[in-house]
Amino acid sequence: MMFITLKPRDQRHETAQQVIDRLRKKLANEPGANLFLMAVQDIRVGGRQSNASYQYTLLSDDLSALREWEPKIRKALAALPELADVNSDQQDNGAEMDLVYDRDTMSRLGISVQDANNLLNNAFGQRQISTIYQPLNQYKVVMEVDPAYTQDVSALDKMFVINSDGKPIPLAYFAKWQPANAPLSVNHQGLSAASTISFNLPTGRSLSEASEAIDRAMTQLGVPSSVRGSFAGTAQVFQQTMNAQVILILAAIATVYIVLGVLYESYVHPLTILSTLPSAGVGALLALEIFDAPFSLIALIGIMLLIGIVKKNAIMMVDFALEAQRNGNLTPEEAIFQACLLRFRPIMMTTLAALFGALPLVLSGGDGSELRQPLGITIVGGLVMSQLLTLYTTPVVYLFFDRLRLRFSRHSSQPVSE
């Protein structure tokens, strides 16, 4: 393992991910080496220790099925352009010796399988058979062959099993052995055997794209139900966050609607204010696309902030228009027109203040700028788009809902004919 410390961000033109991509291309074909490059993460959420930033864990109650399908799944994921540095913690380069009994010969010689297993257990199992007690200490007595024979396969040729007649029978007479590969370790998660596939993201790819690509690959492979796959660590937290983001946004909008409804004592005018939010969301997403920034958790926080910032434009106009209608005896058209004229300056001042406050997040190039930039991009993009549209759309929506309110109130006030 090698750690590389980069120069400060203001002294280099490339990000850490761009440096990794350049090194990966140059070192990918080094013979006899498996290269895995990733940026150091200050915060790592759960998961196992691995050679990459993100993890996908395979679980199965059948170890043989897991060992069969893990290489197939790993190969399929390595072929995906959305993933890089695909590797696994399943290492099958451990040496083992497989023994196969000739049961017909054993039956003819009067030897049971238990007899042969006991011989091997006594020789290589390090079985404790007794304990030596002394005044100051106690010592465990372990039965095993001389350590010189534990590393030599030829020791099996010198072993004998006592048959039912009390005669020693060579182990090689009824058993055959051959070398094989075995996993160095068998990981478990809960009660199931587990194998973790780790991966990094190429430049320009997001974790959501990688998640969708992995799900498609698992479906196309036809993985049996006995082998289950799920994200782990940072990828798992991201997936849970993405699944909950719609609920979070809807909950925030519902809270704003309730508060505004209580403030204006109306079911309609809060909808006028909330009508400014779609333009802000579209602006934030367009800005992320233009700057080629990922829609990360930080970008989601920026959109949540926009919900609180953008609606102030409509609040200032609607609040002034309602006050003008109630106390100034103005028509809805005149009231909203006056609101747009008189509230234009404070709307521009508050928008520019928030906009210039977010610009340093977009333009900063120091350490950690890759983390902060999506936040600034979403805020700036949402503010610009909402500022361009809400001055025109809010009066239209206000008049529409006002006429709708009058229509319903007119119907409800008509007397019922007998």
C-alpha positions in Angstrom: 0.0 0.0 0.0 1.3 3.4 -1.0 0.1 6.9 0.1 0.6 9.9 -2.2 0.2 13.4 -0.9 -0.8 16.0 -3.5 0.3 19.6 -3.5 -2.2 22.1 -2.1 -5.2 22.7 -4.4 -4.1 26.2 -5.3 -0.7 24.9 -6.6 -2.1 22.3 -9.0 -4.5 22.4 -11.9 -6.0 18.9 -11.5 -8.3 17.5 -8.9 -7.5 14.4 -7.0 -9.9 12.4 -9.2 -8.2 13.7 -12.4 -4.8 12.7 -11.1 -6.1 9.2 -10.3 -7.5 8.8 -13.8 -4.2 9.8 -15.3 -2.2 7.4 -13.2 -4.8 4.6 -13.8 -4.3 4.8 -17.6 -0.5 4.7 -17.3 -0.3 1.9 -14.7 -3.2 -0.3 -15.8 -1.1 -2.7 -17.9 1.8 -3.3 -15.4 2.4 -7.1 -15.4 1.8 -9.0 -12.2 0.2 -6.0 -10.4 -3.3 -5.3 -9.4 -3.7 -1.5 -9.1 -6.4 0.2 -7.1 -6.4 4.0 -6.7 -8.7 6.0 -4.6 -8.7 9.4 -2.8 -8.5 9.3 1.0 -11.9 9.8 2.6 -12.0 11.8 5.8 -15.4 10.3 6.6 -16.2 6.7 5.8 -19.6 5.3 6.8 -19.7 1.7 7.8 -18.7 -1.1 5.4 -15.6 -3.3 5.4 -12.0 -2.4 4.8 -11.5 -2.5 1.0 -9.4 -1.3 -1.9 -12.0 1.1 -3.2 -14.4 3.8 -2.0 -17.8 2.0 -2.5 -19.0 -1.5 -1.7 -21.6 -4.0 -2.9 -22.0 -7.0 -0.7 -23.2 -10.4 -1.8 -24.9 -12.6 0.8 -25.9 -16.3 0.6 -26.8 -19.1 3.0 -25.1 -21.5 0.5 -21.3 -21.0 0.4 -20.8 -23.0 -2.8 -23.4 -20.8 -4.6 -21.6 -17.7 -3.4 -18.3 -18.9 -4.6 -19.8 -19.8 -7.9 -21.6 -16.6 -8.6 -19.2 -14.0 -7.1 -16.6 -14.3 -10.0 -19.4 -14.0 -12.6 -20.9 -10.9 -10.9 -17.4 -9.4 -10.4 -16.6 -9.9 -14.1 -19.9 -8.4 -15.2 -19.5 -5.3 -13.0 -15.9 -4.8 -14.2 -17.2 -4.5 -17.7 -19.5 -1.6 -16.8 -18.3 1.9 -17.9 -19.9 3.3 -14.8 -17.5 1.5 -12.5 -13.7 1.4 -12.1 -11.2 -0.6 -10.0 -13.6 -3.4 -9.4 -12.2 -5.9 -6.9 -13.3 -8.4 -4.3 -12.3 -9.5 -0.8 -12.8 -13.2 -1.9 -9.3 -14.6 -2.4 -9.2 -18.1 -3.6 -5.4 -18.5 -3.8 -5.1 -20.4 -0.5 -3.6 -23.9 -0.9 -5.4 -26.9 0.4 -5.3 -30.7 -0.1 -8.5 -32.6 -1.0 -8.8 -36.2 0.1 -11.2 -38.6 -1.6 -12.0 -41.9 0.0 -12.6 -45.1 -1.9 -15.6 -46.3 0.2 -15.7 -49.7 -1.4 -12.1 -50.4 -0.5 -12.7 -49.1 3.0 -15.7 -51.4 3.5 -13.7 -54.4 2.2 -10.8 -53.6 4.6 -13.0 -53.0 7.6 -12.3 -49.3 7.9 -15.0 -46.7 8.6 -15.0 -43.1 7.5 -14.9 -42.1 11.2 -11.7 -44.0 11.7 -10.0 -42.2 8.8 -11.3 -38.8 10.0 -10.0 -39.5 13.5 -6.6 -40.2 12.2 -6.4 -36.9 10.3 -7.9 -35.0 13.2 -5.3 -36.4 15.6 -2.5 -35.7 13.2 -3.4 -32.2 12.0 -6.3 -30.9 14.1 -4.2 -29.8 17.1 -6.7 -31.5 19.4 -6.3 -30.9 23.2 -6.2 -34.2 25.0 -5.1 -33.3 28.5 -4.0 -30.5 30.8 -0.8 -30.5 33.0 -1.3 -28.7 36.2 1.6 -27.2 38.2 1.6 -25.0 41.3 2.2 -21.8 39.3 0.7 -22.6 35.9 -1.1 -25.1 33.7 -0.3 -26.3 30.3 -2.5 -27.7 27.6 -1.4 -31.0 25.9 -2.1 -31.0 22.2 -1.9 -34.0 20.0 -0.3 -33.5 16.6 2.4 -34.9 14.3 5.8 -33.4 14.3 5.6 -29.9 12.8 8.1 -31.0 10.2 5.4 -33.2 8.6 2.6 -30.6 8.6 4.0 -28.8 5.6 4.9 -31.9 3.6 2.3 -33.8 1.7 4.4 -36.9 1.7 3.5 -37.4 5.4 0.2 -38.8 4.2 2.0 -41.7 2.7 3.4 -42.7 6.1 0.1 -42.8 7.9 -1.8 -45.9 8.8 -5.3 -46.6 10.0 -6.1 -49.5 12.3 -9.0 -51.6 10.9 -11.6 -53.7 12.7 -9.1 -56.6 12.8 -6.5 -54.4 14.5 -4.2 -54.4 11.5 -2.5 -51.1 10.3 -3.7 -50.2 6.7 -1.8 -47.4 4.8 -3.9 -44.3 4.2 -2.8 -44.3 0.6 -4.3 -47.7 0.0 -7.9 -46.4 0.1 -7.6 -42.6 -0.3 -6.4 -40.3 -3.0 -5.4 -36.6 -2.6 -4.8 -33.7 -4.9 -4.0 -30.0 -4.4 -6.7 -27.4 -4.8 -7.4 -23.8 -4.1 -9.4 -22.6 -1.2 -10.5 -19.1 0.1 -8.1 -17.6 2.6 -11.1 -16.5 4.7 -14.9 -16.8 4.7 -16.5 -13.5 5.7 -20.0 -13.4 7.3 -22.6 -10.8 7.7 -25.2 -11.9 10.2 -25.8 -15.6 9.7 -25.0 -15.5 5.9 -21.7 -16.0 4.1 -20.7 -12.7 2.5 -18.4 -11.4 -0.2 -17.8 -7.7 -0.8 -17.2 -6.3 -4.2 -15.6 -2.8 -4.1 -15.4 -0.2 -6.8 -14.6 3.4 -7.6 -16.3 5.9 -9.8 -14.7 7.1 -13.1 -14.6 10.9 -13.8 -18.0 12.2 -14.8 -20.0 9.3 -13.3 -22.2 9.6 -10.2 -23.0 7.0 -7.6 -26.7 7.0 -8.7 -25.6 6.0 -12.2 -23.4 3.2 -10.8 -26.3 2.0 -8.6 -28.6 1.7 -11.6 -26.0 0.0 -13.7 -25.3 -2.6 -11.0 -29.0 -3.3 -10.6 -29.3 -3.8 -14.4 -26.3 -6.1 -14.5 -27.7 -8.3 -11.6 -31.0 -8.6 -13.5 -29.4 -9.5 -16.8 -27.2 -12.2 -15.2 -30.2 -14.0 -13.7 -28.6 -14.4 -10.3 -30.5 -17.0 -8.3 -32.5 -16.0 -5.2 -30.1 -17.8 -3.0 -27.5 -15.1 -3.7 -28.6 -11.6 -2.6 -26.9 -8.3 -3.3 -27.0 -5.0 -1.5 -24.9 -1.9 -1.1 -22.8 -1.4 1.9 -21.0 1.5 3.6 -21.1 4.8 1.9 -23.0 3.5 -1.1 -25.7 2.1 1.2 -26.1 5.4 3.0 -26.3 7.3 -0.3 -29.0 4.9 -1.6 -31.0 5.3 1.6 -30.7 9.1 1.3 -31.8 9.1 -2.3 -34.8 7.0 -1.5 -35.8 9.4 1.3 -35.1 12.6 -0.6 -38.5 12.8 -2.2 -40.2 12.4 1.2 -37.9 15.1 2.7 -38.7 17.6 -0.1 -42.5 16.9 0.1 -42.4 17.2 3.9 -40.6 20.6 3.6 -43.1 21.8 1.1 -46.0 20.6 3.3 -44.6 22.4 6.3 -44.2 25.6 4.3 -47.8 25.3 3.0 -49.2 24.9 6.5 -47.3 27.8 7.9 -48.3 30.1 5.1 -51.9 28.9 5.3 -52.1 29.9 8.9 -50.3 33.2 8.2 -52.7 34.3 5.3 -55.8 32.4 6.6 -56.2 31.0 3.1 -55.9 27.7 1.3 -55.2 29.3 -2.0 -52.5 32.0 -1.6 -49.9 29.6 -0.2 -50.1 27.7 -3.5 -49.2 31.0 -5.2 -46.0 31.2 -3.2 -45.1 27.6 -3.6 -45.5 28.0 -7.4 -42.0 29.6 -7.4 -40.3 26.4 -6.3 -40.4 24.4 -9.6 -38.4 27.1 -11.4 -35.8 27.1 -8.7 -35.5 23.3 -8.9 -35.1 23.3 -12.6 -32.5 26.0 -12.4 -30.5 24.0 -9.8 -30.6 20.9 -11.9 -29.6 22.8 -15.1 -26.7 24.4 -13.3 -25.5 21.0 -12.1 -25.7 19.7 -15.6 -23.9 22.7 -17.1 -21.0 22.5 -14.6 -20.9 18.7 -14.8 -21.4 18.4 -11.1 -22.9 15.3 -9.5 -26.3 15.4 -7.7 -24.9 14.5 -4.3 -26.1 14.8 -0.8 -24.5 18.3 -0.7 -26.6 19.3 -3.8 -29.7 18.0 -2.1 -29.0 20.2 0.9 -28.7 23.1 -1.5 -32.1 22.4 -2.9 -33.6 22.2 0.6 -32.0 25.7 1.2 -33.6 27.0 -2.0 -37.1 26.0 -0.7 -36.5 28.5 2.1 -34.8 31.2 0.0 -36.8 31.3 -3.2 -40.3 31.6 -1.8 -39.4 35.0 -0.2 -39.9 36.7 -3.7 -43.5 35.5 -3.9 -44.1 36.2 -0.2 -43.1 39.9 -0.6 -45.4 40.3 -3.6 -48.4 38.3 -2.3 -48.2 40.0 1.1 -48.2 43.5 -0.4 -51.0 42.6 -2.8 -53.3 41.2 -0.1 -52.7 44.2 2.1 -53.5 46.5 -0.9 -56.7 44.7 -1.6 -57.9 44.7 2.0 -56.9 48.2 3.0 -56.5 50.1 -0.3 -59.6 48.8 -2.0 -57.7 47.9 -5.1 -58.6 45.2 -7.6 -56.5 42.0 -7.7 -54.9 43.2 -11.0 -54.0 46.6 -9.6 -52.8 45.2 -6.3 -50.4 42.6 -7.8 -49.2 45.2 -10.4 -48.3 47.6 -7.6 -46.7 44.8 -5.6 -44.4 44.0 -8.6 -43.4 47.7 -8.9 -42.8 48.5 -5.3 -41.3 45.1 -4.3 -38.9 44.8 -7.2 -36.0 46.6 -5.4 -36.2 44.6 -2.2 -36.6 41.4 -4.2 -33.5 42.2 -6.2 -31.5 43.1 -3.1 -32.3 39.9 -1.2 -31.7 37.8 -4.2 -28.3 39.4 -5.0 -27.3 39.1 -1.4 -28.0 35.4 -1.4 -26.4 35.0 -4.8 -23.2 36.8 -3.9 -23.0 34.8 -0.7 -23.1 31.5 -2.6 -20.6 32.6 -5.3 -17.5 31.8 -3.2 -18.7 28.2 -2.8 -18.7 28.0 -6.6 -15.5 29.8 -7.3 -13.4 28.5 -4.5 -10.5 26.3 -5.5 -8.9 25.3 -2.2 -8.9 22.0 -0.3 -12.4 20.5 -0.1 -13.7 22.6 -3.0 -15.1 19.5 -4.7 -17.3 18.9 -1.7 -18.6 22.5 -1.5 -19.1 23.4 -5.1 -22.4 21.4 -5.7 -24.0 23.4 -2.8 -23.0 26.7 -4.3 -24.0 25.6 -7.9 -27.5 24.6 -6.8 -28.1 27.8 -4.9 -26.8 30.1 -7.7 -28.6 28.2 -10.5 -31.9 28.1 -8.5 -31.8 31.8 -7.6 -31.0 32.9 -11.1 -33.8 30.9 -12.7 -36.4 31.8 -10.1 -35.5 35.5 -10.3 -35.9 35.5 -14.1 -39.3 33.7 -14.0 -41.1 34.5 -10.7 -41.5 38.2 -11.5 -43.7 37.1 -14.5 -45.2 33.9 -13.3 -46.2 34.9 -9.7 -48.7 37.7 -10.9 -50.3 35.2 -13.3 -50.7 32.5 -10.7 -51.9 35.0 -8.1 -54.7 36.2 -10.4 -55.6 32.7 -11.5 -56.1 31.5 -7.9 -57.9 34.7 -6.9 -60.5 34.1 -9.7 -60.7 30.5 -8.7 -61.3 31.5 -5.1 -64.1 33.9 -6.1 -65.7 31.3 -8.3 -65.9 28.8 -5.5 -67.1 31.4 -3.0 -69.8 32.5 -5.4 -71.0 28.9 -5.8 -71.0 28.3 -2.0 -73.0 31.5 -1.3 -75.9 30.8 -3.8 -79.1 29.8 -1.9 -80.5 26.4 -2.5 -83.8 26.5 -4.4 -86.7 24.7 -3.0 
